[in-house]
Amino acid sequence: MRYLPLLLLTLTLSACSTLRSKPEAPPAPTQQAQEISRAQTANLPRLGSITSSTRGSPDDAQRKIAQKANQAGATYYQIVALSETVMPGMWYASAVLYGPAASATGSTQQ
């Protein structure tokens, strides 16, 4: 019984380390905005955020976010919230918009 607090502390600390992600490079920019993970946002400039309320399914809400990200001219977006509202069949989504990495937009001098 003496070791139970120590075991619980060890398990808690090891669980916290699994939530930390290592930075990753985002995919190459394309004509359409691309969804990225939190680990891929490290060196990207934040452009703003968007929200959407859509009747249908979670996929419909994700498509609406992608459409709004393209209209805003974002290179990447990360969906941070996706949930059904109190009305059945009505979905709410929120996303953060990002531009291209600074190294990708820098110009070369001659």
N, CA, C and O atoms as a DFTB+ gen file, in Angstrom:
440 C
 N C O
     1  1       0.813      -1.187       0.000
     2  2       0.000       0.000       0.000
     3  2       0.866       1.264       0.000
     4  3       0.413       2.329      -0.419
     5  1       2.111       1.143       0.471
     6  2       3.009       2.296       0.490
     7  2       3.395       2.738      -0.915
     8  3       3.689       3.911      -1.146
     9  1       3.392       1.811      -1.832
    10  2       3.848       2.116      -3.184
    11  2       2.746       2.636      -4.100
    12  3       3.031       3.062      -5.218
    13  1       1.520       2.610      -3.658
    14  2       0.404       3.051      -4.491
    15  2       0.523       4.520      -4.901
    16  3       0.360       4.808      -6.087
    17  1       0.797       5.469      -3.997
    18  2       0.962       6.865      -4.431
    19  2       2.101       7.043      -5.436
    20  3       1.977       7.814      -6.388
    21  1       3.192       6.341      -5.225
    22  2       4.318       6.430      -6.152
    23  2       3.944       5.876      -7.526
    24  3       4.302       6.450      -8.554
    25  1       3.228       4.767      -7.532
    26  2       2.772       4.184      -8.796
    27  2       1.826       5.125      -9.526
    28  3       1.951       5.306     -10.737
    29  1       0.890       5.725      -8.814
    30  2      -0.049       6.659      -9.433
    31  2       0.657       7.893      -9.984
    32  3       0.321       8.368     -11.069
    33  1       1.622       8.408      -9.254
    34  2       2.392       9.557      -9.734
    35  2       3.161       9.200     -10.999
    36  3       3.180       9.981     -11.950
    37  1       3.780       8.055     -11.022
    38  2       4.533       7.607     -12.191
    39  2       3.623       7.444     -13.405
    40  3       3.974       7.876     -14.503
    41  1       2.480       6.838     -13.223
    42  2       1.543       6.661     -14.335
    43  2       1.009       7.999     -14.836
    44  3       0.851       8.187     -16.042
    45  1       0.735       8.912     -13.941
    46  2       0.238      10.237     -14.336
    47  2       1.274      10.986     -15.144
    48  3       0.950      11.554     -16.187
    49  1       2.514      10.999     -14.685
    50  2       3.568      11.709     -15.406
    51  2       3.865      11.082     -16.758
    52  3       4.145      11.800     -17.718
    53  1       3.810       9.776     -16.855
    54  2       4.048       9.131     -18.147
    55  2       2.893       9.393     -19.108
    56  3       3.107       9.474     -20.317
    57  1       1.688       9.524     -18.598
    58  2       0.541       9.835     -19.457
    59  2       0.654      11.248     -20.009
    60  3       0.266      11.493     -21.152
    61  1       1.172      12.173     -19.230
    62  2       1.339      13.548     -19.695
    63  2       2.339      13.639     -20.842
    64  3       2.163      14.450     -21.752
    65  1       3.361      12.836     -20.810
    66  2       4.370      12.891     -21.866
    67  2       3.829      12.392     -23.196
    68  3       4.350      12.779     -24.242
    69  1       2.818      11.560     -23.197
    70  2       2.259      11.072     -24.454
    71  2       1.433      12.142     -25.154
    72  3       1.196      12.040     -26.358
    73  1       0.989      13.167     -24.429
    74  2       0.198      14.226     -25.036
    75  2       1.069      15.276     -25.723
    76  3       0.573      16.055     -26.537
    77  1       2.332      15.302     -25.411
    78  2       3.233      16.273     -26.011
    79  2       3.650      15.762     -27.382
    80  3       4.100      14.624     -27.516
    81  1       3.501      16.598     -28.389
    82  2       3.867      16.159     -29.732
    83  2       5.141      16.875     -30.177
    84  3       5.432      17.983     -29.728
    85  1       5.879      16.240     -31.046
    86  2       7.104      16.820     -31.591
    87  2       6.739      17.617     -32.832
    88  3       5.882      17.192     -33.606
    89  1       7.375      18.767     -33.037
    90  2       7.071      19.564     -34.239
    91  2       7.354      18.774     -35.513
    92  3       8.334      18.034     -35.610
    93  1       6.472      18.954     -36.474
    94  2       6.614      18.314     -37.778
    95  2       6.513      19.384     -38.850
    96  3       5.926      20.442     -38.624
    97  1       7.070      19.120     -39.989
    98  2       6.962      20.044     -41.112
    99  2       5.580      19.897     -41.749
   100  3       5.087      18.779     -41.897
   101  1       4.949      21.014     -42.127
   102  2       3.662      20.906     -42.814
   103  2       3.877      20.415     -44.249
   104  3       4.993      20.477     -44.765
   105  1       2.820      19.932     -44.886
   106  2       2.964      19.500     -46.288
   107  2       3.240      20.704     -47.192
   108  3       3.013      21.849     -46.803
   109  1       3.717      20.438     -48.363
   110  2       3.984      21.521     -49.323
   111  2       2.686      22.243     -49.655
   112  3       1.643      21.604     -49.789
   113  1       2.735      23.568     -49.791
   114  2       1.518      24.332     -50.127
   115  2       0.945      23.905     -51.474
   116  3       1.683      23.568     -52.400
   117  1      -0.371      23.927     -51.565
   118  2      -1.069      23.626     -52.811
   119  2      -2.058      24.748     -53.101
   120  3      -2.106      25.745     -52.381
   121  1      -2.835      24.582     -54.143
   122  2      -3.843      25.592     -54.512
   123  2      -4.969      25.655     -53.484
   124  3      -5.577      26.708     -53.295
   125  1      -5.248      24.536     -52.822
   126  2      -6.318      24.455     -51.834
   127  2      -5.729      24.471     -50.429
   128  3      -4.623      23.977     -50.209
   129  1      -6.464      25.037     -49.483
   130  2      -6.041      25.007     -48.085
   131  2      -6.034      23.552     -47.604
   132  3      -6.907      22.763     -47.966
   133  1      -5.046      23.215     -46.789
   134  2      -4.901      21.845     -46.302
   135  2      -5.058      21.809     -44.790
   136  3      -4.578      22.695     -44.084
   137  1      -5.734      20.775     -44.300
   138  2      -5.859      20.597     -42.861
   139  2      -4.547      20.034     -42.318
   140  3      -3.974      19.109     -42.892
   141  1      -4.080      20.599     -41.211
   142  2      -2.848      20.140     -40.587
   143  2      -3.095      19.858     -39.111
   144  3      -4.110      20.262     -38.543
   145  1      -2.148      19.159     -38.508
   146  2      -2.245      18.846     -37.076
   147  2      -1.563      19.954     -36.269
   148  3      -0.890      20.823     -36.825
   149  1      -1.748      19.905     -34.968
   150  2      -1.140      20.901     -34.080
   151  2       0.379      20.861     -34.181
   152  3       1.026      21.906     -34.121
   153  1       0.951      19.688     -34.332
   154  2       2.403      19.546     -34.416
   155  2       2.985      20.213     -35.663
   156  3       4.179      20.510     -35.699
   157  1       2.170      20.449     -36.671
   158  2       2.640      21.043     -37.917
   159  2       2.494      22.565     -37.949
   160  3       2.830      23.184     -38.959
   161  1       2.007      23.179     -36.882
   162  2       1.766      24.617     -36.868
   163  2       2.918      25.431     -36.298
   164  3       2.812      26.655     -36.224
   165  1       4.003      24.804     -35.897
   166  2       5.072      25.459     -35.136
   167  2       5.613      26.730     -35.791
   168  3       5.701      27.754     -35.113
   169  1       5.973      26.717     -37.048
   170  2       6.625      27.864     -37.685
   171  2       5.728      28.583     -38.689
   172  3       6.221      29.294     -39.565
   173  1       4.429      28.403     -38.566
   174  2       3.507      29.021     -39.521
   175  2       2.890      30.287     -38.935
   176  3       2.551      30.316     -37.753
   177  1       2.742      31.333     -39.747
   178  2       2.085      32.542     -39.249
   179  2       0.571      32.338     -39.158
   180  3      -0.059      31.826     -40.083
   181  1       0.011      32.747     -38.032
   182  2      -1.430      32.617     -37.816
   183  2      -2.139      33.780     -38.510
   184  3      -1.784      34.942     -38.316
   185  1      -3.144      33.450     -39.321
   186  2      -3.880      34.468     -40.070
   187  2      -5.184      34.875     -39.397
   188  3      -5.676      35.979     -39.629
   189  1      -5.741      34.019     -38.584
   190  2      -7.024      34.302     -37.943
   191  2      -7.755      33.019     -37.647
   192  3      -7.165      31.939     -37.622
   193  1      -9.055      33.148     -37.421
   194  2      -9.861      31.962     -37.142
   195  2     -11.209      32.083     -37.837
   196  3     -11.647      33.179     -38.187
   197  1     -11.855      30.949     -38.030
   198  2     -13.171      30.895     -38.661
   199  2     -14.048      29.923     -37.890
   200  3     -13.557      29.039     -37.189
   201  1     -15.350      30.103     -38.032
   202  2     -16.320      29.188     -37.437
   203  2     -17.386      28.855     -38.467
   204  3     -17.548      29.550     -39.470
   205  1     -18.101      27.787     -38.199
   206  2     -19.161      27.365     -39.100
   207  2     -20.221      26.593     -38.325
   208  3     -19.901      25.783     -37.454
   209  1     -21.468      26.847     -38.645
   210  2     -22.583      26.042     -38.147
   211  2     -23.268      25.448     -39.363
   212  3     -23.697      26.175     -40.258
   213  1     -23.369      24.142     -39.396
   214  2     -23.859      23.444     -40.581
   215  2     -24.837      22.354     -40.187
   216  3     -24.604      21.613     -39.231
   217  1     -25.931      22.258     -40.925
   218  2     -26.863      21.156     -40.730
   219  2     -26.365      19.972     -41.545
   220  3     -26.030      20.114     -42.721
   221  1     -26.320      18.806     -40.915
   222  2     -25.870      17.604     -41.616
   223  2     -25.069      16.704     -40.710
   224  3     -25.555      16.230     -39.683
   225  1     -23.816      16.475     -41.111
   226  2     -22.946      15.550     -40.388
   227  2     -21.630      16.253     -40.045
   228  3     -21.400      17.376     -40.494
   229  1     -20.769      15.613     -39.262
   230  2     -19.456      16.204     -38.990
   231  2     -18.647      16.432     -40.273
   232  3     -17.899      17.405     -40.373
   233  1     -18.798      15.543     -41.238
   234  2     -18.101      15.713     -42.515
   235  2     -18.549      16.977     -43.223
   236  3     -17.734      17.672     -43.829
   237  1     -19.863      17.287     -43.151
   238  2     -20.373      18.517     -43.768
   239  2     -19.746      19.742     -43.109
   240  3     -19.405      20.705     -43.795
   241  1     -19.593      19.716     -41.794
   242  2     -18.983      20.837     -41.071
   243  2     -17.509      20.980     -41.454
   244  3     -17.018      22.098     -41.608
   245  1     -16.805      19.866     -41.607
   246  2     -15.395      19.917     -42.004
   247  2     -15.249      20.458     -43.429
   248  3     -14.331      21.231     -43.705
   249  1     -16.144      20.059     -44.331
   250  2     -16.107      20.580     -45.699
   251  2     -16.371      22.080     -45.725
   252  3     -15.758      22.805     -46.508
   253  1     -17.282      22.549     -44.873
   254  2     -17.597      23.977     -44.799
   255  2     -16.380      24.764     -44.294
   256  3     -16.089      25.848     -44.798
   257  1     -15.681      24.224     -43.311
   258  2     -14.467      24.870     -42.807
   259  2     -13.412      24.940     -43.917
   260  3     -12.770      25.976     -44.088
   261  1     -13.228      23.862     -44.663
   262  2     -12.260      23.845     -45.764
   263  2     -12.625      24.888     -46.811
   264  3     -11.750      25.582     -47.329
   265  1     -13.907      25.003     -47.124
   266  2     -14.377      25.987     -48.095
   267  2     -14.093      27.410     -47.603
   268  3     -13.621      28.248     -48.371
   269  1     -14.379      27.682     -46.336
   270  2     -14.121      29.013     -45.779
   271  2     -12.625      29.324     -45.717
   272  3     -12.222      30.469     -45.925
   273  1     -11.806      28.317     -45.435
   274  2     -10.358      28.520     -45.414
   275  2      -9.850      28.879     -46.808
   276  3      -8.987      29.746     -46.945
   277  1     -10.371      28.225     -47.838
   278  2      -9.993      28.557     -49.210
   279  2     -10.425      29.966     -49.570
   280  3      -9.663      30.701     -50.199
   281  1     -11.631      30.355     -49.185
   282  2     -12.123      31.701     -49.472
   283  2     -11.299      32.770     -48.765
   284  3     -11.135      33.873     -49.286
   285  1     -10.782      32.449     -47.587
   286  2      -9.971      33.409     -46.831
   287  2      -8.536      33.478     -47.345
   288  3      -7.776      34.351     -46.925
   289  1      -8.155      32.584     -48.237
   290  2      -6.813      32.592     -48.796
   291  2      -5.770      31.937     -47.905
   292  3      -4.576      32.193     -48.062
   293  1      -6.194      31.111     -46.991
   294  2      -5.261      30.428     -46.091
   295  2      -4.564      29.287     -46.825
   296  3      -5.123      28.684     -47.740
   297  1      -3.348      29.008     -46.412
   298  2      -2.608      27.883     -46.968
   299  2      -2.930      26.612     -46.198
   300  3      -3.041      25.528     -46.771
   301  1      -3.080      26.773     -44.855
   302  2      -3.367      25.644     -43.973
   303  2      -4.439      26.044     -42.969
   304  3      -4.673      27.228     -42.728
   305  1      -5.089      25.034     -42.386
   306  2      -6.029      25.281     -41.296
   307  2      -5.993      24.097     -40.341
   308  3      -5.687      22.967     -40.723
   309  1      -6.318      24.395     -39.080
   310  2      -6.380      23.347     -38.058
   311  2      -7.739      23.441     -37.387
   312  3      -8.064      24.471     -36.796
   313  1      -8.531      22.393     -37.466
   314  2      -9.829      22.359     -36.801
   315  2      -9.583      22.133     -35.314
   316  3      -8.979      21.135     -34.919
   317  1     -10.059      23.072     -34.490
   318  2      -9.833      22.982     -33.046
   319  2     -11.087      22.575     -32.287
   320  3     -11.000      22.164     -31.130
   321  1     -12.250      22.682     -32.917
   322  2     -13.497      22.264     -32.268
   323  2     -14.453      21.743     -33.329
   324  3     -14.592      22.330     -34.403
   325  1     -15.106      20.640     -33.015
   326  2     -16.117      20.057     -33.890
   327  2     -17.103      19.324     -33.002
   328  3     -16.786      18.281     -32.432
   329  1     -18.314      19.881     -32.889
   330  2     -19.291      19.266     -31.988
   331  2     -20.706      19.519     -32.480
   332  3     -20.982      20.468     -33.214
   333  1     -21.580      18.639     -32.049
   334  2     -22.997      18.786     -32.367
   335  2     -23.601      19.781     -31.388
   336  3     -23.317      19.730     -30.191
   337  1     -24.427      20.679     -31.890
   338  2     -25.066      21.666     -31.027
   339  2     -26.245      21.027     -30.300
   340  3     -26.484      19.826     -30.421
   341  1     -26.974      21.838     -29.550
   342  2     -28.135      21.307     -28.828
   343  2     -29.238      20.875     -29.788
   344  3     -30.108      20.084     -29.425
   345  1     -29.200      21.390     -31.002
   346  2     -30.162      20.964     -32.029
   347  2     -29.594      19.737     -32.742
   348  3     -28.509      19.823     -33.316
   349  1     -30.280      18.615     -32.726
   350  2     -29.786      17.420     -33.417
   351  2     -29.563      17.690     -34.906
   352  3     -30.406      18.291     -35.572
   353  1     -28.430      17.242     -35.408
   354  2     -28.115      17.412     -36.823
   355  2     -27.468      18.737     -37.159
   356  3     -27.141      18.973     -38.322
   357  1     -27.270      19.612     -36.187
   358  2     -26.615      20.904     -36.418
   359  2     -25.223      20.831     -35.805
   360  3     -25.082      20.603     -34.604
   361  1     -24.196      21.024     -36.626
   362  2     -22.811      20.877     -36.198
   363  2     -22.100      22.215     -36.197
   364  3     -22.307      23.042     -37.086
   365  1     -21.257      22.422     -35.189
   366  2     -20.460      23.627     -35.036
   367  2     -18.992      23.246     -35.182
   368  3     -18.542      22.246     -34.623
   369  1     -18.261      24.040     -35.926
   370  2     -16.823      23.807     -36.088
   371  2     -16.080      25.127     -35.986
   372  3     -16.594      26.178     -36.368
   373  1     -14.876      25.055     -35.472
   374  2     -14.007      26.216     -35.345
   375  2     -12.615      25.815     -35.806
   376  3     -12.164      24.703     -35.530
   377  1     -11.930      26.717     -36.509
   378  2     -10.598      26.401     -37.025
   379  2      -9.704      27.632     -36.971
   380  3     -10.176      28.769     -36.985
   381  1      -8.413      27.379     -36.908
   382  2      -7.394      28.422     -36.957
   383  2      -6.774      28.376     -38.346
   384  3      -6.451      27.302     -38.853
   385  1      -6.610      29.538     -38.956
   386  2      -6.032      29.630     -40.296
   387  2      -4.560      29.994     -40.212
   388  3      -4.157      30.798     -39.371
   389  1      -3.760      29.398     -41.086
   390  2      -2.325      29.651     -41.135
   391  2      -1.894      29.949     -42.559
   392  3      -2.491      29.458     -43.516
   393  1      -0.848      30.762     -42.691
   394  2      -0.247      31.055     -43.982
   395  2       0.944      30.143     -44.214
   396  3       1.237      29.273     -43.393
   397  1       1.637      30.341     -45.340
   398  2       2.814      29.517     -45.612
   399  2       3.950      29.862     -44.652
   400  3       3.979      30.953     -44.083
   401  1       4.876      28.937     -44.478
   402  2       6.035      29.166     -43.616
   403  2       6.846      30.337     -44.148
   404  3       6.896      30.566     -45.357
   405  1       7.474      31.068     -43.255
   406  2       8.237      32.259     -43.638
   407  2       9.323      31.935     -44.656
   408  3       9.584      32.744     -45.546
   409  1       9.957      30.780     -44.549
   410  2      11.013      30.408     -45.497
   411  2      10.452      30.142     -46.891
   412  3      11.157      30.305     -47.886
   413  1       9.188      29.733     -46.964
   414  2       8.567      29.446     -48.263
   415  2       8.167      30.716     -48.991
   416  3       8.027      30.701     -50.214
   417  1       7.975      31.838     -48.257
   418  2       7.523      33.070     -48.884
   419  2       8.659      34.073     -49.072
   420  3       8.470      35.104     -49.717
   421  1       9.828      33.786     -48.520
   422  2      10.951      34.728     -48.624
   423  2      11.433      34.832     -50.059
   424  3      11.460      33.845     -50.795
   425  1      11.814      36.042     -50.446
   426  2      12.313      36.244     -51.802
   427  2      13.828      36.243     -51.772
   428  3      14.443      36.580     -50.760
   429  1      14.414      35.866     -52.876
   430  2      15.871      35.853     -52.973
   431  2      16.330      37.134     -53.628
   432  3      15.700      37.629     -54.563
   433  1      17.436      37.673     -53.129
   434  2      17.992      38.892     -53.718
   435  2      19.154      38.523     -54.624
   436  3      19.914      37.596     -54.343
   437  1      19.278      39.272     -55.722
   438  2      20.359      38.995     -56.676
   439  2      21.292      40.162     -56.740
   440  3      22.271      40.129     -57.486
